[in-house]
Amino acid sequence: MSETASQAVPRIEAYYAPTSLEEAVEQIAAGDVAIVAGGTDLMVTANGALRRIKRGLMNIRHVPGLDGIAETGGRIRIGALATMTDILESDLLRAKAPILPATADRFASVQIRNAASVGGNIANASPAADMVIPLLCLDAEVELASWKDGAVSTRTLPITDYFTGPGKSKREAGELITAVEFDAQGAGGHAAFFKTGPRPALEIAIVSMGFMARIDGGTLSDIRIAFGAVAPTPIRAPETEKLLDGQTLDDDLIARALESADTEIKPIDDVRGTAWYRRRLARVYLEEELRNVLEG
Ligand SMILES: Cc1cc2nc3c(=O)[nH]c(=O)nc-3n(C[C@H](O)[C@H](O)[C@H](O)COP(=O)(O)OP(=O)(O)OC[C@H]3O[C@@H](n4cnc5c(N)ncnc54)[C@H](O)[C@@H]3O)c2cc1C
């Protein structure tokens, strides 16, 4: 094997498959370990040798408590290992937070959906991560576990404050994402997810948008608008939300909302699309959605 080829093959020296959360986070704290859930991001990275994979690989799929979608005490909890298929097929989410299955329905292919986890989508911290968009709209919290002073320690971070840049977040090196949670109340109003990719299937978003609102006779309240792939991180559009809140939609308000959203996004040119095209798409999505609401 040539030197270049051997450098491209990651050397995995240890494989771990912990069967408890304690074992998992203790091992993460102890070593040079890459976490693998569905592997749909990690294996592409490893194959392309874009980044050296760590020496140890930890499969977290046997850790109990990291899967499942359930409601307790008015909060909906989605385990980090829940796949896009789990989200798509969840009766609870279809009834109480339909923006999540609507997003899973636009995610990759059936094969990828069967493996891709919500925890992996968040951990990868891509500005184009689809499932982050509805979670931003839902004001979800990310639960993180780590090993501190000989025990499992957990903390939660609001997802609106979680991402710091492309591929970057406030998750510390020793932390495992265990779940996302959000209030069930408020999750069930009007909701929509939009996405365009460079091809009709298996697309990474050029732009995505999530929209949630309460609508009472044309008046909007509790508005949440999130955009993907138009800034260094997935973002909410708080100024546009404020502008629309409590207002009755008409042509003038829609025009002002489109101008406002345009000032909140910071798209760049890249291989998937130009900044100009991204601004155009963001505008088209928001206008389409506001006109859908206006026209009932
Ligand atoms: C063909 C193809 C199509 C795709 N289409 C889409 C798409 O439409 N939309 C989209 O958003 N993405 C898409 N992706 C990207 C990918 O499928 C998603 O980001 C997926 O959710 C990643 O989840 P995973 O379980 O496979 O993560 P993995 O690949 O297992 O892990 C991804 C990263 O997160 C870390 N990690 C995983 N789980 C945890 C955890 N619980 N705690 C801490 N760190 C963790 C891993 O160490 C790794 O760095 C696509 C990928 C492929 C290959």
The ligand as an SDF file (V2000), in Angstrom:
LIG
                    3D

 53 58  0  0  0  0  0  0  0  0999 V2000
  -26.0030    9.5300    1.9110 C   0  0  0  0  0  0  0  0  0  0  0  0
  -26.1990   10.4490    3.0940 C   0  0  0  0  0  0  0  0  0  0  0  0
  -27.3180   11.2810    3.1210 C   0  0  0  0  0  0  0  0  0  0  0  0
  -27.4990   12.1590    4.1910 C   0  0  0  0  0  0  0  0  0  0  0  0
  -28.6020   12.9770    4.1960 N   0  0  0  0  0  0  0  0  0  0  0  0
  -28.7990   13.8210    5.2220 C   0  0  0  0  0  0  0  0  0  0  0  0
  -29.9410   14.6650    5.2470 C   0  0  0  0  0  0  0  0  0  0  0  0
  -30.8220   14.6170    4.3900 O   0  0  0  0  0  0  0  0  0  0  0  0
  -30.0520   15.5390    6.2890 N   0  0  0  0  0  0  0  0  0  0  0  0
  -29.1090   15.6290    7.2800 C   0  0  0  0  0  0  0  0  0  0  0  0
  -29.2610   16.4360    8.1950 O   0  0  0  0  0  0  0  0  0  0  0  0
  -28.0370   14.8070    7.3040 N   0  0  0  0  0  0  0  0  0  0  0  0
  -27.8490   13.9130    6.2980 C   0  0  0  0  0  0  0  0  0  0  0  0
  -26.7590   13.0940    6.3090 N   0  0  0  0  0  0  0  0  0  0  0  0
  -25.8030   13.1590    7.4190 C   0  0  0  0  0  0  0  0  0  0  0  0
  -26.0920   12.1080    8.5460 C   0  0  0  0  0  0  0  0  0  0  0  0
  -26.8660   11.0400    8.0840 O   0  0  0  0  0  0  0  0  0  0  0  0
  -26.8000   12.7500    9.7520 C   0  0  0  0  0  0  0  0  0  0  0  0
  -26.0810   13.8550   10.2710 O   0  0  0  0  0  0  0  0  0  0  0  0
  -27.0810   11.7360   10.8800 C   0  0  0  0  0  0  0  0  0  0  0  0
  -28.0960   12.2230   11.7220 O   0  0  0  0  0  0  0  0  0  0  0  0
  -25.8640   11.4010   11.7380 C   0  0  0  0  0  0  0  0  0  0  0  0
  -26.2550   10.4550   12.7090 O   0  0  0  0  0  0  0  0  0  0  0  0
  -25.4410    9.1080   12.9660 P   0  0  0  0  0  0  0  0  0  0  0  0
  -26.1300    8.3910   14.0560 O   0  0  0  0  0  0  0  0  0  0  0  0
  -25.2240    8.3590   11.7130 O   0  0  0  0  0  0  0  0  0  0  0  0
  -24.0720    9.7400   13.4780 O   0  0  0  0  0  0  0  0  0  0  0  0
  -22.6000    9.1010   13.4570 P   0  0  0  0  0  0  0  0  0  0  0  0
  -22.0600    9.0840   12.0800 O   0  0  0  0  0  0  0  0  0  0  0  0
  -22.5750    7.8400   14.2320 O   0  0  0  0  0  0  0  0  0  0  0  0
  -21.8550   10.2440   14.3010 O   0  0  0  0  0  0  0  0  0  0  0  0
  -21.7320   11.5480   13.7860 C   0  0  0  0  0  0  0  0  0  0  0  0
  -20.8420   12.3730   14.7290 C   0  0  0  0  0  0  0  0  0  0  0  0
  -21.5010   12.5660   15.9630 O   0  0  0  0  0  0  0  0  0  0  0  0
  -20.7930   11.9210   17.0380 C   0  0  0  0  0  0  0  0  0  0  0  0
  -21.8590   11.3150   17.8570 N   0  0  0  0  0  0  0  0  0  0  0  0
  -22.8270   10.4630   17.4350 C   0  0  0  0  0  0  0  0  0  0  0  0
  -23.7100   10.2310   18.4300 N   0  0  0  0  0  0  0  0  0  0  0  0
  -23.2780   10.9670   19.4930 C   0  0  0  0  0  0  0  0  0  0  0  0
  -23.7680   11.1610   20.8170 C   0  0  0  0  0  0  0  0  0  0  0  0
  -24.8840   10.5750   21.2580 N   0  0  0  0  0  0  0  0  0  0  0  0
  -23.0730   11.9870   21.6330 N   0  0  0  0  0  0  0  0  0  0  0  0
  -21.9570   12.6150   21.2130 C   0  0  0  0  0  0  0  0  0  0  0  0
  -21.4370   12.4650   19.9830 N   0  0  0  0  0  0  0  0  0  0  0  0
  -22.0990   11.6520   19.1240 C   0  0  0  0  0  0  0  0  0  0  0  0
  -19.8370   10.9510   16.3820 C   0  0  0  0  0  0  0  0  0  0  0  0
  -18.6720   10.7470   17.1570 O   0  0  0  0  0  0  0  0  0  0  0  0
  -19.5280   11.6700   15.0800 C   0  0  0  0  0  0  0  0  0  0  0  0
  -18.5520   12.6600   15.2820 O   0  0  0  0  0  0  0  0  0  0  0  0
  -26.5480   12.1950    5.2540 C   0  0  0  0  0  0  0  0  0  0  0  0
  -25.4500   11.3210    5.2410 C   0  0  0  0  0  0  0  0  0  0  0  0
  -25.2780   10.4630    4.1830 C   0  0  0  0  0  0  0  0  0  0  0  0
  -24.0910    9.5200    4.1830 C   0  0  0  0  0  0  0  0  0  0  0  0
  1  2  1  0
  2  3  1  0
  2 52  2  0
  3  4  2  0
  4  5  1  0
  4 50  1  0
  5  6  2  0
  6  7  1  0
  6 13  1  0
  7  8  2  0
  7  9  1  0
  9 10  1  0
 10 11  2  0
 10 12  1  0
 12 13  2  0
 13 14  1  0
 14 15  1  0
 14 50  1  0
 15 16  1  0
 16 17  1  0
 16 18  1  0
 18 19  1  0
 18 20  1  0
 20 21  1  0
 20 22  1  0
 22 23  1  0
 23 24  1  0
 24 25  2  0
 24 26  1  0
 24 27  1  0
 27 28  1  0
 28 29  2  0
 28 30  1  0
 28 31  1  0
 31 32  1  0
 32 33  1  0
 33 34  1  0
 33 48  1  0
 34 35  1  0
 35 36  1  0
 35 46  1  0
 36 37  1  0
 36 45  1  0
 37 38  2  0
 38 39  1  0
 39 40  1  0
 39 45  2  0
 40 41  1  0
 40 42  2  0
 42 43  1  0
 43 44  2  0
 44 45  1  0
 46 47  1  0
 46 48  1  0
 48 49  1  0
 50 51  2  0
 51 52  1  0
 52 53  1  0
M  END
$$$$
